[in-house]
Amino acid sequence: MTARLVPGSGTEALASAVAAQLGTELTPCEVERFPDGELRPAVAEVRGDDVFVLRSTGPPVNEHVVELLLLLDACRRAGADRITAVVPYFGYARQDRRGRPGEAVGSRVLADAVASCGADRLLVVDPHTAALEAVCSIPCDMLTAARVVADAIRPSIPDGAVIVAPDLGATKLAERYASLLRHGPVAVVRKTRVSGEEVQAHELVGEVRGRPAVIVDDMISTGRTIEAAMRVLESHGATPAPTVVATHGPLVAGAIDRIAQLGVRGVYLTDTLPVSEAKSLHVCTVSALLADAIDRLTHDRPLDELLFLV
């Protein structure tokens, strides 16, 4: 089978970088937008091919989710032999359980939709929850960008730095960074999310007094979790100006400005979502990681060392 890489709208830069790593060209894809907001994607000839549809589902999440589903269906109807949904940032992953009666489980709904629209496999990067694999009815490979980002920040991390998880959910990721950077131990902040925009941090497990900190999370959305963690670190005597690291940057509601005003050494993100470099903001590309995974899948080779395993 011939491997084809189909880019969603807005992901052309990352898709082009992945294609360059693979030594191939992007498969032409057109997404027509009607005045009422409806989308109508169309893909070039992919009959009998091994197709990889690359589309992150970041803000505006709902529009990009629908585009992804329509692209998958278009490839299926065009006769693709095998379809992999490459979704570096998987929206709705935070909705992995019900917080109260009557709520939906968004991650399961989206995973089912991806499968029903034609995907044979799902490829994601550092999802918010490892439970995503369990709710998928198709094989789900969870890559990690930790090595990519760790290599980028290593020269700037001071001696004696402590890796900090801003909540319990980020603990495994923080441990991965501590191992890669050979720094430790890991400290963990316990937080409570009051609403989508309000976070309260309660306590810190670990010793940070007099030590520089590297705050590690899977994403920065509003920046409130990072802000709350920094307040706790300050109250426990950590060295000012921590480094902030995350895989994904939805960056809504002035997140970067909020974090910058608190005083940070730097903020490191990847390009799983479009991010523009700015003062104190550094972008690490995951194009080589995705290209490696796609090449391995195309040739039926294992992904073991690329995966985020917990």
C-alpha positions as CSV (number, residue, x, y, z in Angstrom):
1,M,0.0,0.0,0.0
2,T,1.0,3.6,-0.6
3,A,1.1,5.9,2.4
4,R,-0.9,9.1,2.0
5,L,-0.9,12.0,4.5
6,V,-4.1,14.1,4.4
7,P,-3.9,17.4,6.3
8,G,-6.9,19.1,7.9
9,S,-7.3,22.9,7.5
10,G,-5.1,24.8,9.9
11,T,-2.7,21.9,10.3
12,E,-0.9,22.4,7.0
13,A,2.3,23.6,8.7
14,L,2.7,20.6,10.9
15,A,1.6,18.2,8.2
16,S,4.1,19.7,5.7
17,A,6.9,19.2,8.3
18,V,5.8,15.6,8.8
19,A,5.7,15.0,5.1
20,A,9.2,16.5,4.7
21,Q,10.5,14.1,7.4
22,L,8.9,11.2,5.5
23,G,10.2,12.4,2.1
24,T,6.7,12.6,0.6
25,E,4.1,15.1,-0.4
26,L,0.8,15.9,1.2
27,T,-2.3,14.5,-0.4
28,P,-4.5,17.4,-1.8
29,C,-7.5,18.1,0.4
30,E,-10.1,20.8,0.1
31,V,-12.4,21.9,2.9
32,E,-15.3,24.0,1.5
33,R,-17.1,26.2,4.0
34,F,-20.7,27.2,3.4
35,P,-22.1,30.6,4.6
36,D,-24.1,28.8,7.3
37,G,-20.9,27.2,8.7
38,E,-21.3,23.7,7.3
39,L,-18.1,22.0,6.0
40,R,-17.7,19.9,2.9
41,P,-14.2,18.2,2.7
42,A,-13.0,16.5,-0.4
43,V,-9.8,14.4,-0.8
44,A,-7.8,13.4,-3.8
45,E,-7.5,9.8,-5.0
46,V,-6.6,7.5,-2.1
47,R,-8.2,4.2,-3.3
48,G,-6.3,1.2,-1.9
49,D,-3.9,3.4,0.0
50,D,-2.8,3.5,3.7
51,V,-4.2,6.9,4.7
52,F,-3.2,9.1,7.6
53,V,-5.5,12.0,8.4
54,L,-3.8,14.7,10.5
55,R,-6.2,17.0,12.3
56,S,-5.8,18.3,15.8
57,T,-9.1,19.1,17.5
58,G,-8.1,22.3,19.4
59,P,-10.1,25.6,19.6
60,P,-12.7,25.9,18.1
61,V,-13.0,22.3,19.2
62,N,-16.4,21.5,17.9
63,E,-15.7,22.8,14.4
64,H,-12.4,20.9,14.2
65,V,-14.0,17.7,15.5
66,V,-16.6,17.8,12.8
67,E,-14.0,18.5,10.2
68,L,-12.0,15.5,11.4
69,L,-15.0,13.2,11.2
70,L,-15.9,14.4,7.7
71,L,-12.4,13.9,6.5
72,L,-12.3,10.4,7.8
73,D,-15.6,9.6,6.1
74,A,-14.4,11.2,2.8
75,C,-11.3,8.9,2.9
76,R,-13.5,5.9,3.6
77,R,-15.9,6.7,0.7
78,A,-12.9,7.3,-1.5
79,G,-11.8,3.7,-1.0
80,A,-8.8,4.0,1.3
81,D,-7.6,0.6,2.4
82,R,-6.6,1.6,5.9
83,I,-7.2,4.9,7.7
84,T,-5.4,6.2,10.7
85,A,-6.7,9.3,12.5
86,V,-3.6,11.3,13.6
87,V,-5.0,13.6,16.3
88,P,-2.0,15.1,18.1
89,Y,-4.3,17.1,20.4
90,F,-7.4,15.1,21.2
91,G,-10.2,17.4,22.3
92,Y,-12.7,16.2,25.0
93,A,-10.0,14.0,26.6
94,R,-10.6,15.8,29.9
95,Q,-14.2,14.5,29.9
96,D,-13.2,11.0,30.8
97,R,-15.6,10.4,33.6
98,R,-18.9,11.8,35.0
99,G,-18.4,14.4,37.7
100,R,-22.1,14.4,38.5
101,P,-25.3,12.5,37.5
102,G,-26.6,13.4,34.0
103,E,-23.2,14.3,32.5
104,A,-21.9,12.9,29.2
105,V,-18.5,11.2,28.9
106,G,-17.1,13.3,26.0
107,S,-13.9,11.3,25.4
108,R,-15.9,8.1,24.8
109,V,-18.4,9.9,22.5
110,L,-15.6,11.3,20.4
111,A,-13.6,8.1,20.3
112,D,-16.7,6.2,19.1
113,A,-17.4,8.9,16.4
114,V,-13.8,8.6,15.1
115,A,-14.2,4.8,14.8
116,S,-17.7,5.0,13.2
117,C,-16.5,7.5,10.6
118,G,-13.9,5.1,9.2
119,A,-10.7,5.2,11.3
120,D,-9.0,1.9,11.8
121,R,-6.5,3.3,14.3
122,L,-6.1,6.4,16.4
123,L,-2.8,8.1,17.0
124,V,-2.6,10.8,19.7
125,V,0.1,12.7,21.6
126,D,0.1,13.0,25.4
127,P,-3.7,12.7,25.9
128,H,-5.1,14.3,29.1
129,T,-6.0,10.8,30.3
130,A,-4.4,7.4,29.8
131,A,-8.0,6.0,30.0
132,L,-8.5,7.2,26.4
133,E,-7.0,3.9,25.2
134,A,-9.5,2.0,27.2
135,V,-12.6,3.7,25.8
136,C,-11.5,3.4,22.2
137,S,-13.1,0.5,20.2
138,I,-10.1,0.7,17.7
139,P,-6.4,0.5,18.5
140,C,-5.2,3.8,20.1
141,D,-1.5,4.6,20.2
142,M,-0.6,7.3,22.7
143,L,2.7,8.9,21.8
144,T,4.6,11.1,24.2
145,A,6.4,14.4,23.3
146,A,8.3,14.3,26.6
147,R,11.7,13.4,25.0
148,V,11.3,16.1,22.4
149,V,10.6,18.8,24.9
150,A,13.2,17.5,27.5
151,D,15.9,17.7,24.9
152,A,14.9,21.3,24.2
153,I,14.9,22.5,27.8
154,R,17.8,20.5,29.1
155,P,20.5,23.2,28.5
156,S,18.4,25.8,30.4
157,I,17.5,23.8,33.5
158,P,19.5,24.9,36.6
159,D,21.2,22.4,38.8
160,G,19.1,21.1,41.6
161,A,15.8,21.7,39.8
162,V,12.7,19.9,41.0
163,I,10.0,18.7,38.6
164,V,6.5,19.8,39.6
165,A,3.2,18.2,38.6
166,P,0.6,21.0,39.0
167,D,-2.1,18.4,39.8
168,L,-2.3,14.6,40.5
169,G,-3.2,13.9,36.9
170,A,0.2,15.2,35.7
171,T,2.2,13.1,38.1
172,K,3.2,10.3,35.6
173,L,4.2,12.9,33.0
174,A,6.3,14.8,35.6
175,E,8.0,11.5,36.5
176,R,8.8,10.9,32.9
177,Y,10.5,14.3,32.6
178,A,12.4,13.8,35.8
179,S,13.7,10.5,34.4
180,L,14.7,12.1,31.1
181,L,16.3,15.2,32.7
182,R,17.9,13.2,35.5
183,H,16.3,15.6,38.0
184,G,14.3,14.8,41.0
185,P,12.5,14.1,43.1
186,V,9.0,15.1,41.8
187,A,6.8,17.4,43.7
188,V,3.0,17.3,43.3
189,V,0.4,20.1,43.9
190,R,-3.1,19.0,44.9
191,K,-5.7,21.2,43.2
192,T,-9.5,21.4,42.9
193,R,-11.1,22.7,39.7
194,V,-14.0,24.9,40.7
195,S,-15.1,25.6,37.1
196,G,-13.6,25.7,33.6
197,E,-11.8,28.9,34.5
198,E,-11.3,28.7,38.3
199,V,-8.8,26.5,40.0
200,Q,-7.8,26.2,43.7
201,A,-4.5,24.7,44.8
202,H,-4.4,23.3,48.3
203,E,-1.1,21.7,49.3
204,L,2.2,20.5,48.0
205,V,3.7,17.1,48.4
206,G,7.5,17.2,48.1
207,E,10.4,19.6,49.0
208,V,10.9,22.7,46.9
209,R,12.4,25.2,49.3
210,G,15.3,27.0,47.8
211,R,15.2,25.0,44.5
212,P,14.3,26.1,41.0
213,A,11.1,24.4,39.7
214,V,10.0,23.0,36.3
215,I,6.2,22.8,36.2
216,V,5.1,20.0,33.8
217,D,1.6,19.5,32.4
218,D,0.0,18.0,29.4
219,M,-1.6,21.3,28.3
220,I,-2.0,24.9,29.0
221,S,-5.6,26.1,28.4
222,T,-6.5,29.1,30.5
223,G,-3.3,29.0,32.5
224,R,-5.2,28.9,35.8
225,T,-3.7,25.5,36.9
226,I,-0.1,26.8,36.3
227,E,-1.0,30.1,38.1
228,A,-2.3,28.2,41.1
229,A,0.7,25.9,41.2
230,M,3.1,28.9,41.1
231,R,1.3,30.4,44.1
232,V,1.8,27.2,46.1
233,L,5.5,27.0,45.0
234,E,6.1,30.6,46.1
235,S,4.4,29.9,49.5
236,H,6.7,26.9,50.0
237,G,9.9,28.8,49.3
238,A,10.7,27.6,45.8
239,T,13.2,29.8,43.8
240,P,11.3,32.4,41.8
241,A,10.8,32.2,38.0
242,P,10.0,28.6,37.3
243,T,10.2,27.0,33.8
244,V,6.8,25.9,32.5
245,V,6.5,22.9,30.2
246,A,3.4,21.5,28.4
247,T,2.8,19.4,25.3
248,H,-0.4,21.2,24.1
249,G,-1.2,24.9,24.0
250,P,-4.9,25.7,23.5
251,L,-4.0,29.0,25.1
252,V,-7.4,30.5,25.6
253,A,-8.5,33.5,27.7
254,G,-5.1,35.2,27.7
255,A,-3.2,32.2,29.2
256,I,0.3,33.2,28.1
257,D,-0.1,36.8,29.3
258,R,-1.4,35.5,32.6
259,I,1.6,33.2,33.1
260,A,4.1,35.8,31.9
261,Q,2.9,38.3,34.4
262,L,3.7,35.9,37.2
263,G,7.3,35.8,36.1
264,V,8.6,32.7,34.5
265,R,12.0,31.6,33.1
266,G,10.3,30.4,30.0
267,V,7.3,28.5,28.6
268,Y,7.8,25.5,26.3
269,L,5.1,24.0,24.2
270,T,4.9,21.8,21.1
271,D,3.2,22.4,17.8
272,T,0.4,19.9,18.2
273,L,-1.7,23.0,18.0
274,P,-0.7,26.2,16.0
275,V,1.3,28.4,18.4
276,S,3.3,31.5,17.5
277,E,6.6,32.0,19.3
278,A,6.7,35.1,21.5
279,K,8.7,36.5,24.4
280,S,9.5,33.7,26.9
281,L,7.5,31.2,24.7
282,H,9.4,28.5,22.9
283,V,7.8,26.0,20.4
284,C,9.2,22.5,20.0
285,T,8.1,20.5,16.9
286,V,6.6,17.0,17.1
287,S,7.0,16.5,13.3
288,A,9.8,14.0,13.6
289,L,7.9,12.1,16.3
290,L,4.8,11.9,14.2
291,A,6.8,11.0,11.1
292,D,8.6,8.2,12.9
293,A,5.3,6.8,14.2
294,I,3.6,7.0,10.7
295,D,6.6,5.3,9.1
296,R,6.5,2.5,11.7
297,L,2.8,1.9,11.2
298,T,3.2,2.0,7.4
299,H,5.8,-0.8,7.6
300,D,4.1,-2.7,10.5
301,R,6.9,-2.0,13.0
302,P,6.4,-1.5,16.7
303,L,6.0,1.9,18.3
304,D,7.2,0.8,21.7
305,E,9.8,3.5,22.5
306,L,7.6,6.3,21.2
307,L,4.6,5.5,23.5
308,F,3.5,7.0,26.7
309,L,3.1,3.9,28.9
310,V,1.9,4.2,32.5
